Amino acid sequence: MKGKHLAALTAALIATSSALAGTYEWTEGWGMGVTEYSVDDGNNNRLVIACPGDESQSLSASASIAGKEYYSGYDLGFDVIVDGENYTNPFYTECNFCRAQFDVFWKALRNANHLKLTADGQTVNLPTTNLKQLLLPLGAPENSCRSTW
């Protein structure tokens, strides 16, 4: 049930992300108790990270890659390539191993110089402008991005 609720929340965020996303740079928005970080490349390729204010809920992410939508709540999800290092569905944190991998990924993401999304044989580049200024360390009290594990 929790997964379906989070999927519905993420779907709603995807539907509104076009209005919130800043073309070519990372932006931050807030609504309905969720902090949202988003970026797009101006060609409808985007990444949206949703971080619920409710501590019992885990973060999630969605991506649009070459016109197709992907969601991190599923095992396949999408991959993120940070400075040449591939992270397999890094926003899926529903297991202890996944959580440990997420910690490593988040640190790399915060310091990214080059960012790509990949799924189903499609790979797109995304900007990193403002990324370092917006994404906070996982342990920061004001950061609502967390895994539930």
C-alpha positions as CSV (number, residue, x, y, z in Angstrom):
1,M,0.0,0.0,0.0
2,K,2.8,2.4,0.9
3,G,4.5,1.8,-2.5
4,K,1.2,2.5,-4.3
5,H,0.7,5.7,-2.4
6,L,4.3,6.9,-3.1
7,A,3.8,5.9,-6.8
8,A,0.7,8.0,-7.0
9,L,2.5,10.9,-5.3
10,T,5.4,10.7,-7.7
11,A,3.0,10.4,-10.7
12,A,1.4,13.7,-9.6
13,L,4.8,15.3,-9.3
14,I,5.7,14.2,-12.8
15,A,2.6,15.7,-14.1
16,T,3.4,19.1,-12.6
17,S,7.2,18.9,-13.0
18,S,7.2,20.7,-16.4
19,A,5.9,23.8,-14.6
20,L,8.5,23.5,-11.8
21,A,11.6,22.3,-13.7
22,G,14.1,24.9,-14.7
23,T,15.5,24.3,-18.1
24,Y,19.2,23.5,-18.2
25,E,19.7,23.8,-14.4
26,W,18.7,22.1,-11.1
27,T,15.8,23.7,-9.3
28,E,14.1,23.1,-6.0
29,G,10.4,23.3,-5.3
30,W,8.0,22.4,-2.4
31,G,4.4,21.4,-2.4
32,M,2.0,19.0,-0.6
33,G,4.7,18.2,2.0
34,V,7.3,17.2,-0.6
35,T,10.6,18.8,-1.5
36,E,11.3,18.3,-5.2
37,Y,14.6,18.7,-7.0
38,S,14.4,18.6,-10.7
39,V,16.4,19.2,-13.8
40,D,15.7,19.0,-17.5
41,D,17.8,19.4,-20.7
42,G,15.2,21.4,-22.7
43,N,14.4,18.4,-24.8
44,N,11.9,16.8,-22.4
45,N,14.5,14.6,-20.7
46,R,14.4,15.2,-17.0
47,L,15.0,13.9,-13.5
48,V,12.7,14.6,-10.6
49,I,13.7,13.7,-7.0
50,A,10.8,13.8,-4.5
51,C,11.7,13.9,-0.8
52,P,8.6,13.7,1.5
53,G,8.7,15.7,4.7
54,D,7.1,12.7,6.5
55,E,10.0,10.7,8.0
56,S,8.2,7.4,7.6
57,Q,8.3,7.8,3.8
58,S,11.3,7.2,1.5
59,L,12.4,9.4,-1.3
60,S,11.6,8.5,-4.9
61,A,12.6,9.7,-8.3
62,S,11.1,9.7,-11.8
63,A,12.8,10.3,-15.1
64,S,11.8,11.0,-18.6
65,I,14.3,9.6,-21.1
66,A,13.8,10.0,-24.8
67,G,10.0,10.4,-24.3
68,K,9.5,7.5,-22.0
69,E,8.7,7.8,-18.3
70,Y,10.4,5.7,-15.6
71,Y,9.9,5.5,-11.8
72,S,12.4,4.4,-9.2
73,G,9.8,2.4,-7.2
74,Y,10.2,-0.5,-9.5
75,D,13.1,-2.9,-9.6
76,L,14.1,-2.0,-13.1
77,G,13.6,1.8,-12.8
78,F,16.4,3.7,-14.5
79,D,20.2,4.1,-14.1
80,V,22.1,7.2,-13.3
81,I,25.7,7.7,-14.6
82,V,27.7,10.1,-12.5
83,D,31.1,11.1,-13.8
84,G,31.3,7.8,-15.7
85,E,30.2,5.6,-12.8
86,N,27.0,3.7,-13.4
87,Y,24.5,3.4,-10.5
88,T,21.7,0.9,-11.1
89,N,18.3,2.3,-10.1
90,P,19.9,4.2,-7.3
91,F,16.7,5.8,-6.0
92,Y,15.2,2.4,-5.2
93,T,16.0,2.0,-1.5
94,E,13.7,-0.7,-0.3
95,C,16.4,-3.0,1.0
96,N,19.5,-2.8,3.2
97,F,21.9,-3.2,0.3
98,C,20.0,-0.7,-1.7
99,R,20.2,1.8,1.1
100,A,24.0,1.4,1.5
101,Q,24.4,1.9,-2.3
102,F,22.2,5.0,-2.1
103,D,24.5,6.6,0.4
104,V,27.5,6.2,-1.9
105,F,25.4,7.4,-4.9
106,W,24.0,10.5,-3.1
107,K,27.5,11.7,-2.3
108,A,28.6,11.2,-5.9
109,L,25.5,12.9,-7.2
110,R,26.0,16.0,-5.0
111,N,29.5,16.4,-6.5
112,A,28.7,15.5,-10.1
113,N,30.4,17.2,-13.0
114,H,28.7,15.0,-15.6
115,L,25.3,13.4,-15.3
116,K,23.5,10.9,-17.5
117,L,20.3,8.9,-17.3
118,T,19.9,5.6,-19.1
119,A,17.2,3.0,-19.6
120,D,16.0,0.7,-22.3
121,G,19.1,1.4,-24.4
122,Q,18.6,5.2,-24.3
123,T,21.1,7.5,-22.7
124,V,20.7,11.3,-22.2
125,N,22.9,13.9,-20.6
126,L,21.5,16.3,-18.0
127,P,23.0,19.5,-16.7
128,T,24.6,19.8,-13.3
129,T,24.3,23.6,-12.9
130,N,23.1,24.4,-9.3
131,L,23.3,20.8,-8.3
132,K,26.0,21.3,-5.7
133,Q,24.2,24.2,-4.2
134,L,20.8,22.5,-3.9
135,L,21.3,18.9,-2.8
136,L,22.2,18.7,0.8
137,P,24.3,15.9,2.6
138,L,22.1,13.0,3.7
139,G,22.8,13.7,7.4
140,A,21.8,17.4,7.2
141,P,18.7,18.1,9.4
142,E,17.1,20.2,6.7
143,N,17.4,17.5,4.1
144,S,14.2,15.5,3.8
145,C,15.7,13.1,1.3
146,R,16.1,9.7,3.0
147,S,15.5,6.1,2.6
148,T,13.2,4.2,5.0
149,W,15.7,1.4,5.6
